[in-house]
Amino acid sequence: MPDFELNDLKSEGDDQQRGDVPDSPRSARDLEAVYDIPVQVSAVLGKSTMQVNQLLKLGRGAVVELDRKVGEAIDIYVNNRLVARGEVVVVEDRLGVTMTEIIKTDRA
């Protein structure tokens, strides 16, 4: 999958075709091309490492200890890239995630 920024979606000459001033502020309309692109969102509660023989011994009701403490932020991934941290919430009868921190990464 190509690695690009949203600004890279604009081709050269778009500014002149639309009558925009270069480096003008973007509007929501400028992003319409990417609205329907599916992404995979994952919320990771924690991780654990075990040997296969331990895994095979697990049964109903088994508890797997994770590397996080109660109340600690969970990681939120979009397309396998860490983008935020958050907290687990209950919405009606379902679990949800509230984003509490956006992770900014330096992109080369």
GIDAJO-V64409 format. One record per helix or strand. SS is the DSSP state (~ for helix, > for strand). FROM is the first residue (numbers start at 1). TO is the last residue. If there is no record, write none. Layout:
ss:SS from:FROM to:TO
ss:SS from:FROM to:TO
This chain:
ss:~ from:6 to:9
ss:~ from:14 to:18
ss:~ from:28 to:34
ss:> from:41 to:44
ss:~ from:52 to:57
ss:> from:74 to:78
ss:> from:81 to:91
ss:> from:94 to:102
